[in-house]
Amino acid sequence: MNRKGKTIIKAVILAEVILLILLGLLFVRQKGENDSLRQQISNTEEQTDEARQAAEEAQAEADDASDDVSEAAGNEENENTDSAESQMSGGEAEAAGEGSQTSEETAAEQEARALLDQMTVEEKVAQLFYITPDALSGVTGTTQAGEILRQAYEEYPVGGLVFFSNNLVSEDQLREMTSALKELGEGRVGAAPFLGVDEEGGTVTRIAGTEGFPVEDVGDMSLIGATGDPARAEEVGVTLGAYLSSYGFTMDFAPDADVLVNPDNTVVKSRSFGSDPELTARMTAAETEGLQSQGVLAVLKHFPGHGATSEDSHEGFAYSNRTLEELRQCEFLPFQAGIEAGARVGMVGHISLPQVTGDDQPASLSETVMQDLLRQELGFDGIIITDAMNMGAISENYGSGEAAVQSVLAGADMILMPADFHSAYQAVLDAVNSGRISGERLDESVLRILTVKTEEW
């Protein structure tokens, strides 16, 4: 081999050696980079694992917190729900109670309130008066609801009209008149006036025994009381109520609930059931039930009791020197029984109770008698009406106007037969307009009157 060939071979070998060295260096470098990369990957994987673990732990903690919140929220919601249900249950129970009470008032008081809200002050004041057809029309012996009476009622829509013998001609005449008056009242103020009569039987009758009215006179209550049988008193009430209702009356000024404490008393001697307060109480309740079973309102009279007086209140002051305790044990018992039997009207007499009130003021003008005793102690929530204000006990000592005002202020709801109706009406109206009688006091009585008119008896 020549020298040139040897040189070529050495060059090739040198090149291969250099190539191997380069390849080795490249391998070492690559290996280092791979180890570094692997280490980085490993570190990254570790970091990723740590991050994943941290994330999982955070998620777990979040889940636990969420569960706690949910549980707390659930508990609170349950508590709130229970509280709400409890409140709703209580509210519903209260509402049910109110609803029950409201349902009792719906047929009467709510209807009455609606009528009251439509009335003028003048119409309200007129409702407080219970007068005769003659006093309203200005014609003695009024026997029909003619133009004069109609015009007078349009101006003064009174709460009630009481009939006497001079207003009675025949059955047909009476039915026609009462029917027309009811229609007149319904059209004028939405409620008919009370149509009443004094028909106790025996000594005090307006219809029985009057020509043209073939009805039975039930006789004096002293005779009924003497039987000792309350069933007889109920029969009296049914008999009276039946024929009065057939003639169009809606109220009877009976029964007489007075206990005959004073045997010398001439005012109620034959009209009272007797001297036994408990028997008189049973009789009073029975007659009340009998009357009202026929659709005729009973009127308990004469509170606080006329049976202990010696004087006649038709002529002047009548005094009862009974103490309050004596009244509670005797005279009050028939009135209490009548109230419990469903009486919706009570008449207060012109009786002075000096041992109770400390003065001579008649019960019909006394707040102590009407408010403290009849309303509060006996629990009477019906209509309080005065005895006739044209009687001597009032007319001889008071003017019609001032007596009417004092009576309303003391607690009366209706003024019966003032000696001068127009004077009494104007006095009460003026007292309302001046504020002496408040609007609330006026509304209280008128609402009570309208409520009874719309009730089922």
C-alpha angles and dihedrals in degrees: 000000000000125000094258092056092050090052091052092050091050090049092051092048090048091050091050090049091049090047091051091049091050091047090050092049090047090050092049091048092047091047090052092049091047091050090049092046091046090050090049090048090048091049090047091049090049091049090046091050091048091047091047091048091048090048091049091049091048091048090049091050090046091050091050091049090047090051090050091048092046091048092047091046090047092050091047091047090050090048091047091046091049090047092047091047089047091049091044090048090050091044092048090048090049091045089049090052091048090045090053091050091044091051088056089052098041097084095046122009098039091048089047092050090052089054091046092053090057095052128099120226089255092054092048092052091049089056089064092066128085109187142153123272086243093057091050098046098033088229119116113230098019107188104167140042092246129158095282093053092043093052091047091051092049088058096038111027094190122197096236146007122210119203129216132188093274089062092057125085108146142339093262093047092050095047091049092049096047091045092052092048092051091050090047092053094047090052096044105044105358095257132074118240117253108263109208143171138185100247108151096141130246111023095017114048134129101181109025108081092018115126112255094029112091098194133132120260104223091204133228118329091230087070092048091049091050090064090063089217117122089195088070090055090051089051088053090053093048092048094048093043094049097056095036090052091049089057093050100258118145100186138041121196090227159141107055102222095185119128110221097235094155111053090200092059108121099182099071102009096115094026097058124083088231148272098299107094095200094049091044088052092053091046092048092051092047095051090046091055092046094052095046092047084069095050095259120125116235120221117209110216149226106002129218086024133279096203098091096053127102097194129073112239088206086073105030145316115343116202132206112189093192119133121234091253091052090050091050092052096045127004097039095055098079092046091050090049092049091050091051089049089060106265110165099187130055127185120215115208131218091255123140118220105192092169089057107031099028094231145058097264110136117245089242088067098036124106089192092059099040102035106025099036110024099032103031107027099035094033096229112167099171131093118307110207126182124235112255107306092209089072118113096252088067107021093050094051109028138037115248093246099048092042091054092048093047091048093052091047089051093054110273116143098195133030113215119214105330113202089243111027098186092049091048093047093050092047092053092045091050090048090053093047092049093047096245086118107037123227088240092055091050093048091048092061097039091050090051091050094048092045093056090046091057097041126102108243 
